[in-house]
């Protein structure tokens, strides 16, 4: 699902402000609060206009999932934090969405930051996702509506997934993180297709547009790597939290960590490919420049003897003074003879350069390719 591009990039409070301070935003839109409560034999879902009724859903079911979209109205964020006992420093990091993916332990709950990726016409946009998990609850915060958790919500509504319905909040945290990580694979698949097309393009017709495409893919890979690399550590830290994570969930978190490693492996392989494409592009441009320089060198070389002949016979010698002062000037066919000589020299040099392979002699190129293949 398409999501809005993030615009929360800087801290809103001044330097020196007390830690955990949430600076209000004037005319801030109300957050969109979506609550899902479920257990083995129950399920309920509601959308709230504000945070005032959030306490009515706490403890009514084995697991309560609260998802909050739009983080501008900080009074509602504070109210949700007070209802679930969330630390003010974590709420500050939630609202100021510039955080590196991480996991922090606050005794009664854990705080996880991850990056949800979105393909915005070939460019990768990252949205910060903040997730709190405690006994019986999960609270997730997003910058804007729209996410990759729609299949998870559908599984909860249908109630057909026994493990999901009977497990605790730790398994829900795993499911949320797994969906975020798995959402990178379609993006990488698209980047792989673009790389395949770009390889053919660079080999056949390297141009400035190909260079721009190389830089776009390189930037996208850097963005994904920057977002996914820290998640190896954060997922591992979640696995080590024995008080909030059951033993049965560890195997799923290990699988989640394995997916992180797979994404990183794909990203690294693509980065190597893009570096190779950059080298191929530069080599192709260098070869094209060499071809141009070779062509100009051939033209200059052909005209060198012609220029010499023209220069010699352009000297002002008087044949009446001496018989040796260019007797050819009085020869009746001197002009056509000199022109024929110049033409013959030019043709001879063209033939010589062609046989030497400077004009793309097919036989010479084939022999050269065969020699390169034999060397390999």
Buried (B, 14 or more C-beta within 10 A) or exposed (E): EEBBEBEBEEBBEEEEEEEBBBEEBEEBEEBBBBBBBBBEEEBEEEEBEBBEEBEEBBEEBBBBBBBBBBBBBBEBBBBBBBBBEBBBBBBBBBBBBEBEBBBBBBEBBBBBBBBBBBBEEEEBBBBBBBBBBBEBBBBBBBBBEBBBBEEBBEBBEEBEBEEBBBBBBBBBBBBBBBBBBBBBEEBBEEBBEBBEEBBEBBEEEBEEEBBEBBEBBBEBBBBBBBBBBBBBBBBBBBBEEEEBBEEEBBEBBEEBBEBBEBBBEBBEBBBEBBEEBBEBBEEBBEEEEEEEEEEEEBEEEBBEBBEEBEEEBEEEEEEEEEEEEBEEEEEEEBEEEBEEEBEEBBEEBBEEBBEEBBBEBEEBEEEEEEEEEEEE
